Amino acid sequence: MSFLSTAQGWIVIVLSLAALGVELYALVDCARRRSDAFTAAGKRTKGFWLAVTMVAALLGFVSVGGLGGILAIVAVIAAGVYLADVKPALDQVMGKGRRSDGPYGPW
């Protein structure tokens, strides 16, 4: 019985491809941003985040099919940090982000 003939094998393939999609989205988003926006947002440089998202995408590509193990998890976490922390800060600096007003003012 081969790896792909089991339901677990197909689930791993689908999740690996979804993670790769997230990693590639983070890489493309990072590449399209202006360099000065990173420092204006108080984040590391564009080169740093390009390297992080590039390595994440490469690890994600290698991990399709269950070959990456713990490195696949590290890759999706790295892309997630970019998307959850850096991207919103860049959006706000560039005037694209939503400004949320809470009950006590903006936050």
C-alpha positions, -999 to +999 in steps of 0.1 A: +000+000+000+015+033-010+014+065+009-010+082-014-035+054-013-045+061+022-068+089+034-041+102+057-017+105+028-042+126+009-049+148+039-012+154+043-009+164+006-039+188+009-026+204+041+009+207+026-004+224-005-025+248+016+006+257+037+026+262+005-001+286-007+001+306+025+039+307+023+039+318-014+013+345-006+035+358+022+066+358-002+048+376-030+033+402-006+067+409+009+083+413-025+057+438-036+062+461-006+084+492-006+116+489+014+111+521+034+077+509+046+093+482+067+115+506+087+086+531+090+065+504+105+092+495+130+098+461+116+130+444+104+142+452+069+127+441+036+157+419+029+153+401+062+116+394+056+122+384+020+148+359+032+124+346+059+095+342+035+117+327+008+131+301+031+096+294+043+084+289+007+113+266-001+107+245+030+070+244+021+078+232-014+101+204+000+075+194+026+047+188+000+039+151+005+050+148+041+088+150+036+094+181+057+084+171+092+091+197+117+106+220+091+071+223+074+057+236+107+086+261+111+079+273+076+042+279+080+048+296+114+074+320+097+049+329+070+022+333+096+043+357+116+048+378+085+011+378+077-002+383+112+024+409+124+043+425+097+017+428+069-009+446+091+018+471+102+029+477+066-008+482+056-013+508+083+019+527+073+010+526+037-026+538+044-043+505+034-051+490+068-083+493+086-081+515+116-101+499+144-117+522+170-123+504+202-145+516+231-116+537+245-101+550+212-080+536+184-060+504+190 
